[in-house]
Amino acid sequence: MSQRNKKKHITLLLALAVGMFGFAFALVPLYDVFCEITGLNGKTSGQAELLAEIDGFAAPTDREVKACHGNSGLWTKNSACDPE
């Protein structure tokens, strides 16, 4: 490769990287416009507050979750994390 081709190739790659960064930076406002136009409302902010306001809604507090790290997910009789 000649020196001129190397410079051209590096310039093209740098322009591509800057373009990808710019596109990623512009995705947030584009997503807002897309949601507004289509009415999909893909945003999740405010969902927890909305559920808390619904009459009769309460998060279950009477259950327990036991996590066993390093377990393969298969229950065996002599497992360190036997289900009760």
C-alpha positions as CSV (number, residue, x, y, z in Angstrom):
1,M,0.0,0.0,0.0
2,S,1.3,3.4,-0.9
3,Q,1.5,6.3,1.6
4,R,-1.3,8.1,-0.1
5,N,-3.6,5.1,0.1
6,K,-2.8,4.6,3.8
7,K,-3.8,8.2,4.6
8,K,-7.0,7.9,2.6
9,H,-7.8,4.7,4.4
10,I,-7.2,6.1,7.8
11,T,-9.2,9.2,7.0
12,L,-12.1,7.1,5.8
13,L,-12.0,4.9,9.0
14,L,-11.9,8.0,11.3
15,A,-14.8,9.6,9.4
16,L,-16.7,6.3,9.8
17,A,-16.0,6.2,13.6
18,V,-17.1,9.9,14.0
19,G,-20.2,9.1,12.0
20,M,-21.1,6.1,14.1
21,F,-20.6,8.2,17.3
22,G,-22.9,10.9,15.9
23,F,-25.6,8.4,14.9
24,A,-25.5,6.8,18.4
25,F,-25.7,10.3,20.0
26,A,-28.7,11.2,17.8
27,L,-30.6,7.9,18.6
28,V,-32.2,9.2,21.8
29,P,-34.0,12.2,20.3
30,L,-34.9,10.1,17.2
31,Y,-36.4,7.4,19.5
32,D,-38.5,10.1,21.3
33,V,-39.8,11.4,18.0
34,F,-40.5,7.8,16.8
35,C,-42.5,7.0,20.0
36,E,-44.4,10.3,19.7
37,I,-45.4,9.7,16.1
38,T,-46.3,6.0,16.4
39,G,-47.9,6.3,19.8
40,L,-46.1,3.2,21.0
41,N,-44.9,5.0,24.2
42,G,-41.9,2.6,24.7
43,K,-40.6,4.6,27.6
44,T,-40.8,3.0,31.0
45,S,-40.4,5.9,33.3
46,G,-43.3,6.4,35.7
47,Q,-44.6,2.8,35.4
48,A,-43.8,2.0,39.1
49,E,-45.5,5.1,40.3
50,L,-48.5,4.3,38.2
51,L,-48.8,0.8,39.5
52,A,-48.5,2.1,43.1
53,E,-51.5,4.3,42.5
54,I,-53.7,1.5,41.3
55,D,-56.3,0.6,44.0
56,G,-55.5,-2.7,45.6
57,F,-52.0,-3.2,44.2
58,A,-49.4,-4.3,46.7
59,A,-46.1,-6.0,46.1
60,P,-45.9,-9.5,47.7
61,T,-43.9,-9.4,50.9
62,D,-44.6,-13.0,52.1
63,R,-42.1,-14.8,49.9
64,E,-38.4,-15.5,50.0
65,V,-36.0,-16.1,47.3
66,K,-32.8,-18.2,47.9
67,A,-30.0,-17.8,45.4
68,C,-27.3,-20.3,45.1
69,H,-24.2,-19.2,43.2
70,G,-22.3,-21.8,41.2
71,N,-25.3,-24.1,40.9
72,S,-25.9,-25.6,37.5
73,G,-29.7,-25.1,37.9
74,L,-30.3,-28.9,38.3
75,W,-31.6,-29.9,41.7
76,T,-29.9,-32.9,43.2
77,K,-30.6,-34.7,46.5
78,N,-27.3,-33.6,48.0
79,S,-27.2,-30.1,46.6
80,A,-25.9,-27.3,48.8
81,C,-29.1,-25.5,47.9
82,D,-31.9,-28.1,48.3
83,P,-35.4,-26.7,47.9
84,E,-37.4,-26.9,51.1
